[in-house]
């Protein structure tokens, strides 16, 4: 396993981690400057943040800072109430792939979606099997275009507590089954973004990480699971604050051949988003060296 | 599939569903009288509720009402910080088995426990593999005694969002793997309590229900998953209020041979626990006949 204790060479910051500072939204150009000042050499920004300051401006700023993208957040959200919605999702994913390519991202992270309307509290249907089929069909269509332009798609299995509203792919095993169906040769065009927050509980985690291998492990996200957890979405902990066995999981991931960034992605309404960006970045760096 | 639309013969009430009324705790003897008045013929009470009014008094009241127990809540919580704690858990489970026997329960529901201390926000260790081994060892010991007295143990896989603090068995597949290891003959002494709230999201649910079969399906719990869900523990919905495909899952369960009660177990701090017991019981009866 790589030694992370001496430097932050393999630390990436998902910009959601510092998108709120002192409780206020901060623009991406400021976040990127803060990351650069902290010596961070890779980030993973969100589409809405990029749109707010402009795609070309983002690309130029990343070049100026010599910063890589460990991933781009995010494509997906395929299931829809009707054909018009399904087509709109395909079109939007095509744009996301183009943006990821412009930003030279390592991959496009796919949060695949679930019951359409559920995120707004009004699910159009309850058939999760239908949602899963719409996801597979959507991924197949996006993959075709992603292969053309050379942008790997990384399916992110989300925690089962988000199965209704955000992603109906909820285990690494299920994500890999879909990868095997759509990309049986394991070309590197389709794989997974493994976020410890979503998968740490899984009794088959070690087995499925080994199954995934280097060709499928496209991104690795860290944070921690707090006890108690106050909110299903925005109460993640800094690495070391919770119960996830971070070194054990990274050992499995690296044994399977992953050698990329360890990307910190923390949504924390009650704690980290109330602090300064500098405080949070310092904590990320320390935790990365000590406990990841 | 059985027709539930004409009566409530197969409706059971987990007493947690009405344990709070107008926001206040209500004693079990009152709850049992309310259930009897509502024509309910089976319940599943909790140990603390029974202890508060006395085991023999509970048994007598159940006999007077001619009420069955679809289950008894609950054994488990095996993992502990040290040997003294592990032994205390075994002793306590032995008492739970005796109580379940005295109450003539169909099974003892096992919420197996997870990282010791996590429920109090102070996990003694983070090794979920160790917790899982302590669970298997504990279940093996309890099973020996449960076989002697003839009380089936029903492992309840809990939702993965409760893996840290309440139960480190989080999928039906994992629960059945343990059943197969400890009771390879499928004698009926060890099985599962299947609660739709915990397992509805699982892409392998249909497959694993078929695997379980009648010998392992010892209890069936219903409620619903709300969108949004405001709390990890106490924000369950009444059947029909959420996104769980109740009829589809019951079809799978009955096709596998289950022919027992459909037990309503709802923890609802913001809604059902703020109502009267009669209101909640009426809603359970209507939902049972209409959507379960």
Interface residues (C-beta under 8 A of the other chain):
Chain A: X115 X118 X119 X121 X123 X126 X127 X128 X132 X159 X160 X161 X163 X164 X165 X168 X170 X171 X174 X200 X201 X202 X203 X225 X227 X228 X229 X232 X242 X243 X244 X245
Chain B: X115 X118 X119 X121 X123 X126 X127 X128 X132 X159 X160 X161 X163 X164 X165 X168 X170 X171 X174 X200 X201 X202 X203 X225 X227 X228 X229 X232 X242 X243 X244 X245
